[in-house]
Amino acid sequence: MKITFYGGVGEVTGSRHLIDADGTKILMDCGMFQGHRQQAIDKNKTIPFKTSELNHVLLSHAHVDHSGNLPSLTKNGYKGQIFCTASTVELCQVMLMDSAHLQEEDAKFFNKKHPGANIVPLYGQEDAQACLQRFKSFEYQTDIPLGPKASAKFFNAGHVLGSAMIQVDLQTPKGKRRVLFTGDLGRRQTILMDPPHIPEQVDYLLIESTYGDRVHPGIETVEGQLKDYINGIVKTKGKIIIPSFALERTQEIVFVIEKLLREGSIPNIPVYVDSPSAVSISDIFNRHLSDFSFSPEFKAYAQKAGDPFGFKTIKYVRTIDESKSLNDMPGPMVILSASGMCEGGRVLHHLSNNVGKTTTLVLIVGYQAEGTLGRKLSEGAKKVFIHGVETEVNCRVETMHTFSAHADRDDLLWFMKSLNPRPKTIFLVHGDPADRVALKAHLAAEGITQVECPEFGQSFELA
């Protein structure tokens, strides 16, 4: 019985962890690596195990750094099923098809700008569609049989709609061993989600460490911050460009802006959601307002307001022509567009047209992995490459960590200290090296010392 780490270790994208239960091979997540174009291509094309030997795949949630390479898996020989929650199935139908479409379009655009480049998408829309046929859903806390020596359950992770912690129970010669993979762990208090469930009797814990050395501002500050940014841009008649993840972050921001508009805290400024996937995902959110992932407080507000995602007040952009027209419109306005790390999608066109203007505010609202355009902007780069073209950055760039759907240092410590009894071993995954090292030190200060920071390809015995 062993577990091997094939991604999301020493980095925050490309989540991929393989359990070998005496020949039954169970893969938890198969995410897409996001970073420098060539590095991302090389990492995403390489599958370091035989896909034909996999027996089961368990998916924590729909974000592409956890789900985005599943079409490559099925394209390269995986014949089994992909288990996740019902909401995640519905979200992946949007996310994976959009990922394939963006790859096709970005490759086409890049090759047009750079004749002879011959960039090829990792997978296409047909591959994504074939992959989606293998999805099967299970509700939270329902047994998932994985063979004679293994079973699994999903628990609410509190991160995004349908997100799950994955619990795998293994039968060994020395008795049962329980592995818990948190996926992306939510905060104790968020805008939309219920807090994470606390599982029992965990032997081996795989826990994310994205913000292992940072404490987020309280969510009670988010409305005031966003109100100040919007009122400021109204005065300068500029544009706020918000690179936003299509899943969860966009819906949170829209929810807060719609609430500010409803209360009259900001003027009736045009707000555009320019991401076809975000539009479709917002529709899914609206259909799932009673989902167990949502907090009681949000459900109560949604029932009272009747339109929590602003379908009557926010302009949801679907067509390319509508998107292009935003470049010629004067401010003030707010544009939310994917991708959240500025590595593809329509946001690149908005950034290309606006980062050179002093009246533009680029508002970073999510984690930016090393090497991404979003990371460079957040770190104050004066020149960046967008679609391979060097572009001067004259705009203002601000970062809001308040919206983060990831547990911060204190949330992570709370979760681990809540587990009773304490796990035999804790594996820190999904975090940059500095954050993992810092979190390990914080745990040591709490008397928790059985902690590992696995490297790519490293295996650990579980029995």
Buried (B, 14 or more C-beta within 10 A) or exposed (E): BEBBBBBBBBBBBBBBBBBBBBEBBBBBBBBBBBBBBEEBBEBBEEBEBEBEEBBBBBBBBBBBBBBBBBBBBBBBEBEBBBBBBBBBBBBBBBBBBBBBBBBBBBBEBBBEEEEEEEBEBBBBBEBBBBBBEBBEBBEBEEEBEBBEBBBBBBBBBBBBBBBBBBBBBBBEEEEEBBBBBBBBBBBEBBBBBBBBBEBEEBBBBBBBBBBBBBEBBEBEEBBEBBBEBBBBBBEBEBBBBBBBBBBBBBBBBBBBBBBBBEEEBBEEBBBBBBBBBBBBBBBBBBEBEEBBBBBEEBBEBBEEBEEBBBBEBBBBBEEEEEBBEBEEEEBBBBBBBBBBBBBBBBBBBBBBBBBEBEBBBBBBBBBBBBBBBBBBBBEEBEEBEBBEEEBEBEBBBEBBBBBBBBBBBBBBBBBBEEBEEEBEBBBBBBBBBEBBBBBBEBBEEEEBEEBBBBEBEBEBEBB
